[in-house]
Amino acid sequence: MEDKKRIVILGAGETGVGAALLAKAKGFVPFVSDAGKIIPRYKKILFENSISLEEGQHNEEFLLTADEVIKSPGIPDRVDILQKLREKNIPILSDIEFACRFTNAKIIAITGTNGKTTTALLTYYIIKRSGLNVCLAGNIGISFAEKVIDNEYDYYVLEVSSFQLDYIQKFKPDIAVLLNITPDHLDRYDYNFQKYVESKFRITKNMTEDDVLIYFEGDEVIKRYLDQHSIKPHKMGIALNRLPEVNAFMNGRYLKFHLPPKRSREIKISLNHISLKGPHNMVNVMAAIMTAKILKISDIKLKEALKSFENVPHRLEKIGEINNIAFINDSKATNLDAAVKALSSFDQPIIWIVGGVDKGNNYEQFIDLVNNKVKDIICLGKDNSRIINAFKGLGKKIIETTHMKKAVKHAFKLAIPGDIVLLSPACASFDLFKNYADRGDKFKNIVEKLNVHEEKKINKNNDA
C-alpha cells in the first residue's frame, strides 16, 4: 500500500488551519507547525480533527522530510526554516495554490494594494444577490482551502494578497481584478518596489486567452507594466482613469462607461443606485460591475445589489460625533496610500491618529498634504521615529502613545467642534494589536465610552 503524502502546514491561523482540514479531507497526512502560540480556538479545531501539531517551535528534523509545505501568508520569506526547505528542494505552496487543485469552480481573484476587500465584498454581494452559487474567501479572513472541502460552489470570489501569489504554481483565475499598485509591504520585498509589482502581476501567470484581466487604466504602475510585458488574458481597462475626471463624474448624476468590443453595450447606472461613496470607491464599483456583466448578471439585479450593499467595517467608518467632533475609524488603512486617500476625503481639520508597524513608508512625499489637512498628530505605535522625523518641521503638535485609550483622549482634547478625529494608521497593527480589526474595534469601544461619559456630564450640568 502506497504511503500517504505528508503535508506540513507552517502557521496555524485561518489559512493554515483551513489548509490542514483540506489536506486531511483529501487523504493526506497533515502536520501543523507554528513558531508561536496557537490560538485556542484553532487548536481545538485541529485536535477535534485528529491533526498533529506543534507550537512554539519548528521541528526541523520532522519538517524537512515533508513531501510538500504550505506556508501561511504572514510568515516572512527570510525565516530559517524556509531557507532550509528550499535547500532540500521541498515544494513550498500558498494555501490558494493547494486549494485550487480541488475545485473546478470559476474563480474571480481580486488584488491590489488598496480597495481589494471592498471590491471583493461588493462583487460577492452582487453575484450572491443575482442567485448564483458563490462563495467569498481568501485574504479577507475566510479560508479558501476550507471552503473547497465540500466543493459545493460554482463560483469563488477571492481576495488575494501578494504573499499568497508569491507561492503559486498553477493557480489560475477565470477573472482577475487588479485595482492599483502603490508601495506597500516593502519590508517583505527587500525595499524593492519592482519586486512587489511583479508579485501582484503573478495573478496573471497561468491565465489564458479565454480569461479576463480587469485593471485600472489610471494606475501608472499597472499601465507601464502592461506596456512592457505581454500577458495572455483579455484585458478590460477601467477607463475613468484620472482623479479629476472621477471628481467631475461624482458631481454628475450617473455612472456611464462602455465595455470593450464583444461586450460593447453601454452601462449607465444612477449614482442613487450606488451605496458606496467617494471618488476612490468608483474604481472598486466599476470593477465589480464589469465582473457582473461578464457573468451576464441583469441590470435590474445589479442595481438592486449596488444600492443595498453596505461597506466593510474599519474603512472610513463613521463612529459618531461627540460635541460636534466626528470620529472616523479607518483602521484598515494599513499602508500610506490608503491613509492618504482617507486624509483627502475630508475638508475639515483632522486630528490624525497614525502609526504601528512601518512597512517602509515614504512620509516625506506627502508633507504638503499633511500640512494642509492635518491639525495635530497622535502617534500610536512602539516606534514612531519615521513619522516624527517626517512631520516635526510642520509646527504641529505631535504626541506619542502606545495605548489606544490615551490616543483617543489626547485627540479629543486637541479637537474643537467641527474637527475630525481620524484613525488612519498607514501602518500594520501587530506591534500593539492582534490585527487591524482589533485596532479598529478598540477605537470604536473607547469612543463609545467617551460619548457616554460626555453625555453624563451634559445631563449632570443640566440638572444642576
N, C-alpha and C positions, 0 to 999 in steps of 0.2 A: 504494500500500500504506500502511495507517494506521500511524503511528509507534507504537512500543510505549510504554506508560505508564512514566514514570520514578518509581521509589520510592526515597526516601532514608531510610536507617535511621540514627538517631542512637544511638550506643553499640554497642560490639562485644563485649558479654558474651553470656551464654547466650541471652537473649531476642532480642537484636539479630541475632546470627548465625543463629538459627533463623528469624527473620522474613525475613532476606536469602535463605536457602535456599528458603523457601516462595515468595517473590516470583520468584526465578529459575525454579523449577519450574512456576510458573503463567504464564510468558511475559512477565513484567515485566522492566524493566532496573533492577536494584538497585544502589545505591551506599551503602557503609557509611562513616560518618564518626564518628570518636571523638576527642574533645579530648585524651585521654590516650594512653598507650601500650597497644597491643592485645596481649593475652596471646598468646604464640607459638602455642599450640595452636589458638586461634580464627583467627589469621592464616593458619595452614596450611590450615584448612578453607576459608576464603574464597578463597585462591589456587587450591586444588585444584578449586574450582567456578567459576573464572574470574569472580569477583565483585570489582569495583573497590572500592578502599578508600583512606582516608586516615587518618592518626593524628597526634596532637599538634596538631591544628587543626580548624577548621570553615571550609571554603572557601565563604564566603557567596555569592560570585558564582555558584557551581555549585549550592549548596543551595537558593537562593531561586528556582530555576527548576524545582523538583521538582513533580510532579503531586500527590503525597502524601508525608507524612513519618510514619514510625513511630518513636515515641520510647521508648527504654528506660526502665523504671520508676525507675531510680536517678538520672536527670537531673532536677534541680530545675526547677520551672516558671519561675523567675525568670531563667534564663540568657539572655543577649542574643540568641542565635540563635533561640530560641523566640519571643521578642517580635517579632523581625523577620519570622518566618514568619507570625505572626498578622496583622501589618500588611499582608502580601501575600495574606491570606486563603487560605493554603495549608493544606489539612486536615492536622491532626496526630492520629494514631491511636495507641492502645496495641497491643501485639502480640496480645492476646487479641481485640481488635476485628478486626484484619486476619485472624487465623486462622479466626475463626468464619464468615467468608464462604465457606469452602471445605469445610465439613462439614455434614451433616445428622444427625450422631450426636446422641444425647441428652447434654446437658451438666449435670453436677452441680457447681455452683460453691460453694466454701466460703470464707467470710471471717469476720473478727472480729479484734479486737486480739490476743487470745491463744487458743491451742488449735487454730488452723486447720490447722497441719501435722499434729498428732496425729490430728485428725478426718479430714483428707484421706487420710492413710495408712491409717487403720482402715477408712474407707468403701471405699477402693480394694481393700483386702485382702479384705474381706467379699464384695464383688462378684466379684472375681477367683476366690476360693475357691468361689463358687457356680457357676462355669462360664461366666459371661457374658464377652463380648469387650470388655474395658475397658482404658483407658489412664490413667495418672496423669501429670499435667503441671501447668504454671503456675508460680506463685511459689515452688514447692517446689524449684526448681532444674532443671526439665526443660522445655524449650521446647515450649509448646503448638503454636506455628506449625510447628516441625519435625516434630512427631508427626502433623500433619494432612496432610503432603505425600502420603503413600500412601493416606490416607483409608480405613484398613483396620479401624477400630474402630467398635463400636456405641454405646459409652459413653465419655465423658471425665469423670474426676474432677479438677477443677481447684482448686488453692489460688489464691485471688485476693486481691491487695493493693489498698489504697485507691488507690495510684498508678496501677495498671492500670485501675481503674474510672473514674478521672478522665477518661480519654480513650477512653471507649466511645461509640458512636452507636447500633448495632443489636445489640450483644452481648446474648444472652438465654439464661439457664439454664432448663432444664426443672424442675430442683430447685435452689433456693438455700438455703444454710445460713448464718445469721447468729448467731454464738455469743455475742458480747459487744462492747461498745464502751466503752473507757476511754481516757483521754488518752494519745496516742502520736503521734509524728511532728508535733507541733505546730509545730516549726520550719518544716515544709513547708506549713502551713496558717495562716500569719500569727498563730500562737499563739491561734487562734480555734477552740475545741473544736467548735462547731456546724458549722463547715466540714468538719471531719473526720467528724462524724456523717453529714452529708449525702453525703459521699463514699462511705461504707460502704453507705448505702441506695441508691446508684446501681445496686447489684446487681439491684434490682427494677425498674429503669427501663423495660425493654421486656417484662417478664413479663406473661402474660395470665391469665385466669381458669382456664385449663387447667393452669397451672403451680403449683408449691407452694413456699412460703417456710417453712422450719423455723427457728424462732428460740427463744431462751432467754427465757422469761417473767420470770425473776428479775432480768434486767438492766433497771434503771430507765430508762436512756437509751433502750434499744430500745422499752420499753413506752410511754414518753412520746411518742416519735416516732410510733408506730403509733396512739396515741390522737389525735394531732393531724393525721395525714395519712391519706388514703385510698390504698391500694395494691391492685392488681388480683389478684395471685396468691392462691390459697387459703392461709390461714395455719394452721400447725400449731405450737402452742407446746409447748415442753418444760416440763412443769408442776411438776416438782420444783425449785422456784424460789428457795428461800432457804437459805443455808448451814447454819443449824441443822437444817433438815429433811434436807439432804443428809447431814450428820454423823449424824443419827439413823438415817437409812436405811442408812448404811455399817455400823452396828452390827447390822443385821438380816442376813437370810440370802439375800435375793434382790432383784432389781430388778423393780419392777412399775409399769406405767402403762398408760393407755388411749389408743389412737389416736382422733382426733376422729370425729364422725359420718361415715358411709360407710366408715369403717375402724375400727369400734368394738370389734374383738376385743381382749381384754386380752393384753398382753405380759408374761410373767413369766419372768425368767432368773436362775438362781442366780449368786451372786457367785463361786462356784467356776468359773463359765464365763467370767469376765471377767479377762483378764490385767492390764489397766490398774488401777492402784490410786490411791487418793487422792480426796477429795471433788470437787476441781476437775476431775477427769477424767470424772466421771459425766455431765456435760453433753455432753462430747465423745462418750461412748459412746452416749448416748440419741439424739443427732443422727444418728450412723451407723446405729443400729438403725432409726430412723424412715425413713431413706433406703432401707435394705434392704427394709423391709416395703412401701414404695411400689412398689419394683421386684419385689415378690412373691417374695422370697427365702425359702426354707423355714426354719422354726425350727431344724431339725437342722443345716443348713449354717451358719446364723447362729451358733449356739452353738459349733460347731467352730471357726469363724474367731475369735470373741471370745476363746476360750480359748488359741489358739495364736499370737495376734498379739503381736509384740514392738514396744515403743515406739521412737520416734525417738531417735537419739543426741543428746547435748547438752541433754537436757531431764530434769532431776533424775536424772541418770545416776550411779549409784554407781561410782566408780573403784576403790575398795578401802579397806583400813584399814592404817594404819601405827601401831604402838604403841597400838592401840585408839582411834585418831583416824580418823574417817571422812572421806573426800574425795568431794565431790559436784560433778559437772560440770553446771551449769545455764547454760551459755554462751548458749543460745538465748533466755534471758530478756533481750531487748534493750529492754524498757521497764519502768517502775517497777511496774506492776500484776503482771507476770509474776514479778518479783523478790519482791514482797510475798507472792504465793502460795507461793513457794519458802520464804521465811522462816517462813511459817505452817505449813509441813508438818513441822517438827521441834520436838521438846520439849527436845533437848539444847542446851547453849550453842553459839553459832555464831561462828566467825571468818569474817567476811563480806568476800569479795573483790568489789569493786564499782567501777564507773567505765568511762569510754570517751567516746563522743560523746554528750553530753547532748541529749535531744530536747525539753527544756522541762519536765523533771520537777519536780513539787512535793513535795520530800522531807519538808518540814515536817509534812505531814498524817499521816506515819507515824512520827513521833518516838516515840510510846509503844510501838509495835510493835518498833521497833529497840532501844529501851531495854530491853524485856523479853526479846527473843530474842537479841540480838547481844552478844557479849562484847567483841570488838575489831573494828576496821575496817581493811582494806587497800584503799587507793585505787589502782587500776590504770588510769592514763589520763594524757593530756597536760595536761588542765585539770580539776582536782578541786575547784575552789573552791566550787561549789554544794553538793557533798556535805559538804565540811568545814564550811562555814558552817551547814549544817542540823544537824549532829550534834556539833559541837565542845563544846556545853554539856552533853553527857551524861556527861562524865568518862571516856569510853572512850579507849583508845589508838588513834590514827589514824596510819597510816603511808602515805606516798606512794611510788609507784614507777612506772616506765614499762617494766619488764621482768617477764614472767611468772615467770621463774625466781626473781627476788627476792621476788615476791609470795608464791609458794609457800613459799619459805624463811622469810620473816617469819611467815607463818601457822602453819607447823609449830612454830616457836619459841614462839609465843604460846599454842598449843593444849596441853591436857593430856588424858590418857586420858579418853574419854567425850565429848569435844568433837567438833564437826563443822566442817570447813573447806569452806565453800560458795562456789563461783564462781557468782554470780548477778548479773551486772553492772548490770542496769537501764538499760543504755545500748548504743548501737550500737558496733561494733568497729573502725570504719575509721580511727581515729587511730593504732592500733598493729598491726592485723592485717588480713588480706585480707577476712575475714568472720567471723561468729560461729563457724563450724565450725573455721576455722583457729585461732581463740582457744581453743576447747574442746580441739582436738587437741593444742595446745601444753601446755595444762594437764595433760592426761592423760599425755603423754610425760614431763613433768617429774616428776609424781607417781610414775609407774612407775620412773623412775631413782632417785628418792628412796627408794622402797621397796627397791630392790636394794641401795642404799648402806646402809640401816639393817639389812637382813638380813646383810650382810657384817660390819657392826660387831658384831652379836649373835653371829655364828659365831666371829669373832675373839676375843671375850671368853670364849666358851665353851671355846675351845681353849687359852686362857691358863692 
